[in-house]
Amino acid sequence: MGRRWAARLSLAAGVAALLVLVVFGGLASLVLMGVGWAGLALSAAGVWWMLTHTGRIRVLAVLLLVAVPLAVLALYAAAGLLWVVLVSLGLWALAVFAGRAALVEDAPPAMPEHPARRPERPFLIMNPRSGGGKVAKFRLAERARALGAEVVVLDPGRPQDVAELAREAVRRGADLLGVAGGDGTQALVAGVAVAHDLPFVVISAGTRNHFALDLGLDRKNPARCLEALTDGVELRVDLGYLRAGGPEEPEKPEEPAEPGTEVVFVNSASFGVYAEVVQSPAYRDDKVRTILEMLPDLLAQESGARLSVRGDGPVLDAPQAVLVSNNPYQRGDSAGLGRRERLDTGELGVLGVHVGSAAEAAELLLRGGQQGRGLTETTAREVVVDADAPVIPVGVDGEALTLPTPVRCRLAPGALRVHVPRHRPGVRLGAPPMDWRRVRRLALTMGRAAAGRGPA
């Protein structure tokens, strides 16, 4: 019932948005709509020119970005229809919001939970610098020790090999490994846990905690993650691996890798523009300036390697950026900023971006970032990223690496045994992209069914 009425509200608000323009603006409303779309396209072109040029052209692009919206608003005001446009935009925003809400289907089956034995000798590694000092703020080390865990708090003043710390703990008899830190540290220790068939605990003490989010953990209070040590259940999730410059036939996907032979990732591996930028020594000190200085050559492919991506479908030739993820992200969240519904599908998510002109940049914006020219979304069991260079930069769970080509990406299905608290927030699904045809069909079909006439 809720989805039906949300779909009806979406259609009604969409029609009302158009009627407001037509009734109060008359024929002038059609001109105003054209002006609005043209302004949006010019703004997208301005963004492209700003990112792909330096010097005077970049200055002109910034001026364009400022001038176009102001000019559009001035035209609306001069026509005495600014209020009409604002009301219409508000109704349109309501239509999109209600439509996306109507398209949210029932949550897919959750990842199966398995009984988890309480560990006798848990070993946890904690990074005191992660998340702006969450380890100290939430007294994670003290609380974990009170639960019987051995805890190593990393020394910020000297680099330490967290994977070797975990392996040494296993040699001493640890029966569970865990990390309070960023996703890069999580991945390193998770690889050791898989190699020794030990359960793993994620403590959401990092800055973004993408892995913890997709496990349904509490990211606001990482101390709650420690409940997995006393009242936990086990989830068996996939783990990603990168084999750099390896043989044509890598290990079978169901076989975990030997320690050190492959690079592990829990979230994603990025190639191309982003990976090139984060390699720069200047990136850590001045991110914005470094990006603006490097992007023109990278987007024009005058610097950096030319990539080729092979998966289960067509070859992606010369994409500017590629994201390979441990299970696909939800549609509409392709930037890797969203969520994965599950972590046990056994498939990699693949996102490729190639924008070659201002027109393509404008089209991508007007399409709302949906799949089409310039953007490719797919899934694959295995992905091979090759290049016209012997080595390429790769961003692995936020860490900057340089790997020999070709780089082979694969999953080990269900390889990682993650212990999570029995009672946790859970995975919340985001709204899917707007699809007017589906909204209309949903409203009409469910209405007929409710009236006893059956589906359309």
Secondary structure, DSSP 8 states (H G I E B T S, - for coil): -HHHHHHHHHHHHHHHHHHHHHHHHTHHHHHHHHHHHHHHHHHHHHHHHHHH--HHHHHHHHHHHHHHHHHHHHHHHHTT-HHHHHHHHHHHHHHHHHHHHHH--S-------EE----SSEEEEE-TTGGGTHHHHTTHHHHHHHTT-EEEE--TTS---HHHHHHHHHHTT-SEEEEES-HHHHHHHHHHHHHTT--EEEE--SSS-HHHHHTT--SS-GGGGGGGGTSEEEEEEEEEEEEET--SS---TTS---TTTSEEESSEEEEEHHHHHHHSTTTTT-HHHHHHHHHHHHHTTSSS--EEEESSSS-EES-SEEEEEES---TT-TTTTS--S-S-S--EEEEEE---SHHHHHHHHHTTT-SBTTEEEEEESEEEEEESSSEEEEEETTEEEEEESSEEEEEEEEEEEEEEESS------------HHHHHHHHHHHHHHHTTS---
